[in-house]
Amino acid sequence: MTSLWLDRAQPLTDDPLPTTEDLDVVVVGAGLTGLTTSLLLARAGLRVACVEAREVGAVTTGRTTGKVSLLQGTHLSRIRRHRGDEIAAAYVDSNREGMEWLLRFCDDHGVPVQRRTAVTYAADDSELSSVESEHRAAVALGLPVGWRDSLDVPFPHVGATTLADQAQLDAMDVLGALAQQLREHGGTIHQGHRVRSVSKGGSPVVRLDAGQELEAEHVVLATGTPVLDRGLHFARLEPQRSYVIALEGAEPMDGMYLSAGSDSRSVRDAPGGVLVVGGSGHVVGRTRSHLAHLDALRSWADSWYPTTTETHHWSAQDYSSPDGVPIVGPITRGSRIHVASGYEKWGMTNAVASARTISADILGEVPPWAEVLHGRGAAVSNAAELARINAGVGAAVAAGAARTVRERLPGTSGPAQARACGVVGVCTHLGGLLKWNDAEETWDCPLHGSRFTSDGEVLEGPATRPLRKR
């Protein structure tokens, strides 16, 4: 399941690990957050090393739909409902700065960008009130949105809010340019090195899977969800898996479309007559069949774009916070370890805003919107939503226990699949019983979103150690 963007990307070379050098910052994760943070700090004259467990862009950034927008489905009305106008306005300001920085960077370094109108639409009457609420929230927050009763698209809709002059891009093009600029400013990139642990107290020491150690004044965990349990961030995040297909033979579009329902549809074009359709998401590890979600997208595309042909299909993982506001800042009070997570599928703007926040925490001159958003007088996250997230974890624990009993019976395949793979199907993070992902042939944890290859190697999530072998 290779994404359209990863399939096109050129591999990047590695630098020697700076195990004997004095580092100012080690950044863990070479997606958009990690590379942007690394570049901002390197530009300021700091000695920065960016360490990536797999390859640059291998996890979320290389699997995004690549929308760069301030209109984000029904996200603004959600934040406004949970946190009020001040937090929602600061969120818009942070994303505006992230968007402006990213598009300016693309313009300066020759990264192709297509300008499009962002559209949040109601697929039917049941979604209309949500879209109307989003429209009102956007207006209240100063965004120049417009209302449309009809769109020039073939799929069903009954109304939409629109925001002109937003953008779309190939995120791997951005990462390539960021990597080049990072090296030009003295930073280094190291792929294929998974972080196992980071020491407590004083200058953090990062320990890698092959035994090497990197010591720095600060560590940034730009890993989707923090790979350390300090701060218990995994308990405040809900891991979401969503699916994408790319199809050739489409006409160019003038908009980027996202429906407001829980089973959403995301639609955009890409250069070369390509259509990109996403959606059909679920909490990681909590579904009967992952293939069924892909098939739902294919069925939808067959209905409304019957002359197109599928070329790629893939899935991506994102994390949502209880109130819709990303979690960014020191992992615990006063710590030199910094984290960023909870973008809820809007990483193209939030990743850059988070990089700006973390680099400012290290260098000084924190922007006003970051003061409001991230731990400086901000309200406690929504308690009811936090309870819902952890109730889902509890239900997954109970379901896993029931499944273990059921699958011991003759004719069932769970333990048999684990035996065939030669691994123990128990997550190495907190012992969750893993679910087999039939679309990607991976082991997925329904508790906090750790994922493993069929033979047990870590792919993503808070886990840092492979599955035990049988």
C-alpha positions as CSV (number, residue, x, y, z in Angstrom):
1,M,0.0,0.0,0.0
2,T,2.3,2.7,-1.3
3,S,1.0,6.3,-1.5
4,L,1.0,8.3,-4.7
5,W,3.5,10.7,-3.1
6,L,5.9,8.1,-1.7
7,D,5.9,6.2,-5.0
8,R,7.1,9.4,-6.8
9,A,9.6,10.5,-4.2
10,Q,13.4,10.3,-4.6
11,P,15.2,8.6,-1.7
12,L,17.4,10.8,0.5
13,T,20.9,10.0,1.6
14,D,22.0,9.7,5.2
15,D,24.6,11.5,7.2
16,P,27.0,9.8,9.7
17,L,25.5,9.7,13.3
18,P,27.1,12.5,15.4
19,T,27.7,10.3,18.4
20,T,30.8,12.2,19.5
21,E,29.6,15.7,18.7
22,D,28.0,18.3,21.0
23,L,24.4,18.7,19.8
24,D,21.9,21.4,20.7
25,V,18.8,19.5,19.6
26,V,18.0,16.0,18.5
27,V,14.7,15.9,16.6
28,V,13.0,12.5,16.4
29,G,10.9,12.0,13.3
30,A,11.5,13.3,9.8
31,G,8.0,14.3,8.7
32,L,6.8,17.8,8.2
33,T,6.9,18.7,11.9
34,G,10.4,17.2,12.5
35,L,12.1,18.7,9.4
36,T,10.5,22.1,9.8
37,T,11.5,22.3,13.5
38,S,15.0,21.1,12.5
39,L,15.3,23.8,9.8
40,L,14.0,26.6,12.0
41,L,16.5,25.7,14.8
42,A,19.4,25.2,12.3
43,R,18.7,28.6,10.7
44,A,19.2,30.1,14.2
45,G,22.6,28.6,14.4
46,L,21.9,25.5,16.5
47,R,23.6,22.1,15.9
48,V,20.6,19.9,15.0
49,A,20.4,16.2,14.2
50,C,17.1,14.7,12.9
51,V,16.7,11.0,13.5
52,E,14.1,8.9,11.7
53,A,13.2,5.3,12.4
54,R,12.2,4.5,8.8
55,E,12.6,6.9,5.9
56,V,11.8,10.6,5.5
57,G,8.1,11.0,5.2
58,A,7.4,7.3,5.8
59,V,4.6,7.7,8.3
60,T,1.9,10.4,8.2
61,T,3.4,13.2,6.0
62,G,4.0,10.8,3.1
63,R,0.5,9.5,3.3
64,T,-1.5,12.8,3.6
65,T,-3.9,14.1,1.1
66,G,-1.8,17.3,1.0
67,K,-4.5,19.9,1.6
68,V,-3.2,23.3,3.0
69,S,-6.3,25.1,4.3
70,L,-7.8,27.2,7.1
71,L,-11.2,25.7,6.4
72,Q,-10.9,22.2,7.9
73,G,-14.1,20.2,7.6
74,T,-16.1,21.0,10.8
75,H,-13.0,21.5,12.9
76,L,-13.4,25.2,13.7
77,S,-16.9,24.8,15.1
78,R,-15.7,21.8,17.2
79,I,-12.9,23.9,18.8
80,R,-15.2,26.8,19.3
81,R,-17.8,24.6,21.0
82,H,-15.3,23.0,23.4
83,R,-13.0,25.9,24.1
84,G,-14.7,29.2,23.1
85,D,-13.8,32.0,20.8
86,E,-10.4,33.0,22.2
87,I,-8.9,29.5,21.8
88,A,-10.6,29.1,18.3
89,A,-9.2,32.4,17.2
90,A,-5.7,31.5,18.4
91,Y,-6.0,28.2,16.5
92,V,-6.9,30.0,13.3
93,D,-4.0,32.4,13.8
94,S,-1.6,29.5,14.4
95,N,-2.8,27.8,11.2
96,R,-2.6,31.0,9.2
97,E,1.0,31.5,10.2
98,G,1.7,27.8,9.4
99,M,0.1,28.1,6.0
100,E,1.8,31.3,5.1
101,W,5.2,30.0,6.1
102,L,4.7,26.8,4.2
103,L,3.5,28.4,1.0
104,R,6.3,31.0,1.2
105,F,8.8,28.2,1.6
106,C,7.4,26.4,-1.4
107,D,7.5,29.5,-3.5
108,D,11.1,30.3,-2.5
109,H,12.4,26.7,-3.2
110,G,10.4,25.8,-6.3
111,V,8.0,23.3,-4.7
112,P,4.8,23.1,-7.0
113,V,1.6,24.2,-5.4
114,Q,-1.9,24.4,-6.8
115,R,-4.3,27.0,-5.5
116,R,-7.8,25.7,-4.8
117,T,-11.0,26.7,-3.1
118,A,-11.5,24.6,0.1
119,V,-15.1,23.2,0.4
120,T,-16.9,21.7,3.4
121,Y,-20.1,20.2,2.1
122,A,-23.1,18.3,3.3
123,A,-23.7,15.1,1.4
124,D,-27.3,14.9,2.6
125,D,-29.8,16.7,4.9
126,S,-28.4,15.0,8.0
127,E,-25.1,16.8,7.5
128,L,-26.5,20.2,6.7
129,S,-26.7,21.6,10.2
130,S,-23.0,20.7,10.8
131,V,-21.9,22.6,7.7
132,E,-24.1,25.6,8.7
133,S,-22.5,25.6,12.1
134,E,-19.0,25.5,10.5
135,H,-19.9,28.4,8.2
136,R,-21.1,30.5,11.2
137,A,-17.9,29.6,13.1
138,A,-15.7,30.6,10.2
139,V,-17.5,33.9,9.8
140,A,-17.2,34.6,13.6
141,L,-13.4,33.9,13.4
142,G,-12.9,36.3,10.5
143,L,-12.5,33.9,7.6
144,P,-14.0,35.2,4.3
145,V,-16.1,32.1,3.6
146,G,-19.0,31.9,1.2
147,W,-22.2,29.8,1.1
148,R,-23.1,27.6,-1.9
149,D,-26.3,25.7,-2.4
150,S,-24.9,23.9,-5.4
151,L,-21.4,22.7,-6.5
152,D,-20.1,21.8,-9.9
153,V,-19.4,18.2,-8.9
154,P,-21.1,14.9,-9.7
155,F,-21.5,13.5,-6.2
156,P,-24.5,14.3,-4.0
157,H,-24.6,17.5,-1.9
158,V,-27.2,19.8,-0.4
159,G,-25.0,22.8,0.7
160,A,-21.5,23.9,1.3
161,T,-19.3,26.5,2.9
162,T,-16.3,27.6,0.8
163,L,-13.0,29.4,1.3
164,A,-11.1,30.6,-1.7
165,D,-7.3,30.8,-2.3
166,Q,-6.3,27.7,-0.3
167,A,-3.7,25.2,-1.6
168,Q,-2.8,21.6,-2.3
169,L,0.6,20.0,-2.9
170,D,2.7,16.9,-2.8
171,A,4.1,16.7,0.7
172,M,7.1,14.7,-0.3
173,D,8.2,17.5,-2.6
174,V,8.1,19.8,0.5
175,L,10.1,17.3,2.6
176,G,12.8,17.0,0.0
177,A,13.2,20.8,-0.1
178,L,13.2,21.0,3.7
179,A,15.9,18.3,3.9
180,Q,18.1,20.1,1.4
181,Q,17.8,23.4,3.3
182,L,18.4,21.7,6.6
183,R,21.7,20.3,5.4
184,E,22.7,23.7,3.9
185,H,22.3,25.2,7.3
186,G,24.4,22.6,9.0
187,G,21.8,20.1,10.2
188,T,22.0,16.3,9.6
189,I,19.5,13.6,8.8
190,H,19.8,10.0,10.0
191,Q,17.3,7.4,8.7
192,G,16.8,3.8,9.9
193,H,17.5,4.6,13.6
194,R,14.7,4.0,16.0
195,V,14.7,5.7,19.4
196,R,14.3,3.3,22.3
197,S,14.5,5.7,25.2
198,V,15.4,9.2,26.4
199,S,17.1,9.8,29.8
200,K,15.5,11.9,32.5
201,G,17.0,15.0,34.0
202,G,19.8,17.3,32.8
203,S,20.8,17.2,29.2
204,P,18.7,14.4,27.5
205,V,20.5,11.3,26.2
206,V,18.7,9.6,23.3
207,R,19.3,5.9,23.0
208,L,18.9,4.3,19.6
209,D,18.0,0.7,18.8
210,A,21.6,-0.3,17.8
211,G,23.0,1.0,21.1
212,Q,24.2,4.4,20.0
213,E,23.6,7.5,22.2
214,L,23.1,11.1,21.2
215,E,23.3,13.8,23.9
216,A,21.7,17.2,23.4
217,E,20.3,20.2,25.3
218,H,16.8,19.5,23.9
219,V,15.0,16.6,22.3
220,V,11.9,17.1,20.1
221,L,9.5,14.1,19.6
222,A,7.9,14.7,16.3
223,T,6.6,11.1,16.0
224,G,2.8,11.5,15.6
225,T,2.3,10.4,19.2
226,P,5.1,10.7,21.7
227,V,7.2,7.6,22.0
228,L,7.8,8.2,25.7
229,D,5.1,7.5,28.3
230,R,6.1,10.6,30.4
231,G,3.1,13.0,30.5
232,L,0.7,10.1,29.5
233,H,0.0,11.8,26.2
234,F,-1.2,8.5,24.7
235,A,-4.1,8.6,27.1
236,R,-5.2,12.0,25.7
237,L,-5.1,11.1,22.1
238,E,-7.3,8.9,19.9
239,P,-5.5,7.2,17.0
240,Q,-7.5,7.3,13.7
241,R,-6.8,5.3,10.6
242,S,-8.2,6.6,7.2
243,Y,-7.9,5.4,3.6
244,V,-7.0,7.0,0.3
245,I,-7.1,5.9,-3.3
246,A,-5.6,7.6,-6.4
247,L,-7.3,7.2,-9.8
248,E,-6.1,8.3,-13.2
249,G,-8.3,9.6,-16.0
250,A,-9.9,12.5,-14.1
251,E,-10.6,16.1,-15.2
252,P,-9.0,18.9,-13.2
253,M,-11.0,20.3,-10.3
254,D,-11.1,23.9,-8.9
255,G,-11.8,22.8,-5.4
256,M,-10.8,20.6,-2.5
257,Y,-13.9,18.9,-1.1
258,L,-14.6,17.3,2.3
259,S,-18.0,16.1,3.5
260,A,-19.2,16.8,7.0
261,G,-20.3,13.3,8.0
262,S,-18.6,10.8,10.2
263,D,-17.9,8.6,7.2
264,S,-16.4,11.5,5.3
265,R,-15.3,11.8,1.7
266,S,-12.2,13.9,0.8
267,V,-11.8,14.7,-2.9
268,R,-9.1,16.6,-4.7
269,D,-7.2,16.4,-8.0
270,A,-3.5,16.1,-8.6
271,P,-1.4,17.1,-11.6
272,G,-1.6,14.7,-14.6
273,G,-5.3,14.0,-14.5
274,V,-5.2,12.2,-11.1
275,L,-8.1,12.1,-8.6
276,V,-7.4,11.6,-4.9
277,V,-10.3,10.2,-2.8
278,G,-10.0,9.7,0.9
279,G,-12.1,8.9,4.0
280,S,-13.8,5.9,5.5
281,G,-11.9,6.2,8.7
282,H,-12.1,4.4,12.1
283,V,-10.2,4.2,15.4
284,V,-7.0,2.1,14.9
285,G,-7.6,-1.6,15.4
286,R,-11.3,-1.3,16.0
287,T,-12.9,-2.6,12.9
288,R,-13.9,-6.0,11.5
289,S,-12.2,-5.6,8.1
290,H,-9.8,-2.9,7.0
291,L,-10.3,-4.0,3.4
292,A,-14.0,-3.1,3.7
293,H,-13.1,0.5,4.3
294,L,-11.0,0.6,1.1
295,D,-13.8,-1.1,-0.8
296,A,-16.2,1.6,0.4
297,L,-14.0,4.3,-1.2
298,R,-13.7,2.2,-4.4
299,S,-17.5,1.8,-4.6
300,W,-18.0,5.6,-4.1
301,A,-15.5,6.4,-6.8
302,D,-17.0,3.9,-9.2
303,S,-20.4,5.6,-8.7
304,W,-19.4,9.2,-9.3
305,Y,-16.2,8.8,-11.4
306,P,-16.8,5.7,-13.4
307,T,-14.3,6.4,-16.2
308,T,-11.3,6.6,-13.8
309,T,-8.8,3.7,-13.0
310,E,-7.2,3.1,-9.6
311,T,-3.4,3.4,-9.6
312,H,-2.6,3.6,-5.8
313,H,-4.3,2.9,-2.5
314,W,-3.0,3.5,1.0
315,S,-3.9,4.5,4.5
316,A,-2.7,7.0,7.0
317,Q,-2.7,7.5,10.8
318,D,-3.6,10.7,12.6
319,Y,-4.3,11.5,16.3
320,S,-7.1,13.6,17.7
321,S,-7.1,15.5,21.0
322,P,-10.1,15.8,23.3
323,D,-10.9,19.4,22.2
324,G,-9.5,19.5,18.7
325,V,-6.4,21.6,19.7
326,P,-3.0,20.0,19.1
327,I,-0.9,19.1,22.1
328,V,2.4,21.0,21.7
329,G,5.1,21.8,24.3
330,P,7.3,20.3,26.9
331,I,6.4,16.6,27.6
332,T,6.2,17.5,31.3
333,R,6.5,20.9,33.1
334,G,10.1,22.2,32.9
335,S,11.3,19.3,30.7
336,R,13.7,19.7,27.8
337,I,11.8,17.1,25.8
338,H,9.2,18.7,23.5
339,V,6.3,17.0,21.8
340,A,3.7,17.8,19.1
341,S,0.6,15.7,18.3
342,G,-3.1,15.8,17.8
343,Y,-3.4,17.5,14.4
344,E,-6.5,15.5,13.5
345,K,-5.7,15.2,9.8
346,W,-4.7,18.9,9.4
347,G,-1.0,18.5,9.6
348,M,0.0,20.6,6.6
349,T,-0.7,23.8,8.7
350,N,-0.6,22.4,12.2
351,A,2.9,20.8,11.7
352,V,4.4,24.1,10.8
353,A,2.6,26.0,13.6
354,S,3.9,23.3,16.0
355,A,7.4,23.7,14.7
356,R,7.2,27.4,15.2
357,T,5.9,26.9,18.8
358,I,8.7,24.4,19.7
359,S,11.5,26.4,18.1
360,A,10.2,29.5,19.9
361,D,10.1,27.6,23.3
362,I,13.8,26.8,22.7
363,L,15.0,30.1,21.2
364,G,12.6,32.5,22.9
365,E,9.9,35.0,21.5
366,V,6.9,32.7,21.7
367,P,4.1,34.0,19.4
368,P,1.0,35.4,21.1
369,W,-1.3,32.6,19.7
370,A,1.0,29.9,21.2
371,E,0.8,31.6,24.6
372,V,-3.0,31.2,24.4
373,L,-3.0,27.7,23.0
374,H,-0.3,25.7,24.7
375,G,-0.3,25.5,28.4
376,R,-0.1,29.2,29.3
377,G,-3.5,29.8,30.9
378,A,-5.4,27.6,28.5
379,A,-8.3,25.7,29.9
380,V,-8.2,22.0,30.7
381,S,-9.1,19.8,27.8
382,N,-12.7,18.7,27.4
383,A,-13.4,16.2,30.2
384,A,-16.3,14.5,28.6
385,E,-14.4,13.9,25.3
386,L,-11.4,12.6,27.3
387,A,-13.7,10.2,29.2
388,R,-15.1,9.0,25.8
389,I,-11.6,8.3,24.5
390,N,-10.6,6.3,27.5
391,A,-14.0,4.5,27.7
392,G,-13.2,3.3,24.1
393,V,-9.8,2.0,25.3
394,G,-11.6,0.1,28.1
395,A,-14.1,-1.3,25.7
396,A,-11.2,-2.4,23.4
397,V,-9.5,-4.2,26.3
398,A,-12.7,-6.1,27.1
399,A,-13.3,-6.9,23.4
400,G,-9.7,-8.2,23.1
401,A,-10.2,-10.4,26.2
402,A,-13.4,-11.8,24.7
403,R,-11.8,-12.3,21.3
404,T,-8.9,-14.2,23.0
405,V,-11.4,-16.7,24.5
406,R,-13.4,-17.0,21.3
407,E,-10.4,-17.5,19.0
408,R,-9.1,-20.4,21.0
409,L,-12.0,-22.4,19.6
410,P,-11.4,-24.6,16.5
411,G,-11.9,-22.9,13.2
412,T,-10.9,-19.4,14.2
413,S,-7.9,-17.6,12.9
414,G,-6.5,-15.0,15.4
415,P,-3.9,-17.0,17.3
416,A,-3.3,-19.1,14.2
417,Q,-2.3,-16.0,12.3
418,A,0.0,-14.9,15.1
419,R,1.6,-18.4,15.1
420,A,2.0,-18.3,11.3
421,C,3.8,-15.0,11.7
422,G,5.9,-16.3,14.5
423,V,5.1,-13.5,16.9
424,V,3.1,-13.0,20.1
425,G,0.1,-10.7,19.3
426,V,0.5,-8.5,22.4
427,C,1.5,-4.8,22.1
428,T,4.9,-4.0,23.6
429,H,3.6,-0.6,24.7
430,L,0.9,-1.5,27.4
431,G,0.0,-5.0,26.5
432,G,-3.0,-4.5,24.3
433,L,-4.2,-7.5,22.3
434,L,-3.4,-6.8,18.7
435,K,-5.8,-6.9,15.7
436,W,-4.8,-8.2,12.3
437,N,-5.0,-5.6,9.6
438,D,-6.2,-7.5,6.5
439,A,-5.6,-4.6,4.2
440,E,-1.9,-3.9,5.1
441,E,-1.0,-7.2,6.7
442,T,0.1,-5.5,9.9
443,W,-0.7,-5.9,13.6
444,D,-2.6,-2.9,15.0
445,C,-3.2,-2.1,18.7
446,P,-6.8,-0.9,19.5
447,L,-5.7,0.8,22.7
448,H,-3.2,3.5,21.7
449,G,-2.5,2.9,18.0
450,S,0.9,1.2,17.9
451,R,1.4,-0.8,14.7
452,F,3.8,-3.6,13.8
453,T,4.8,-5.4,10.6
454,S,3.6,-9.0,10.2
455,D,6.9,-10.2,11.6
456,G,6.7,-7.8,14.6
457,E,8.8,-4.8,13.8
458,V,7.5,-1.4,15.0
459,L,5.8,0.8,12.3
460,E,4.4,3.7,14.4
461,G,2.6,4.6,17.6
462,P,3.9,4.9,21.1
463,A,5.6,1.5,21.1
464,T,9.4,1.4,20.7
465,R,10.1,-2.3,20.9
466,P,9.2,-5.1,18.4
467,L,6.8,-7.9,19.2
468,R,8.1,-10.9,21.1
469,K,8.9,-13.9,18.9
470,R,7.3,-17.3,19.5
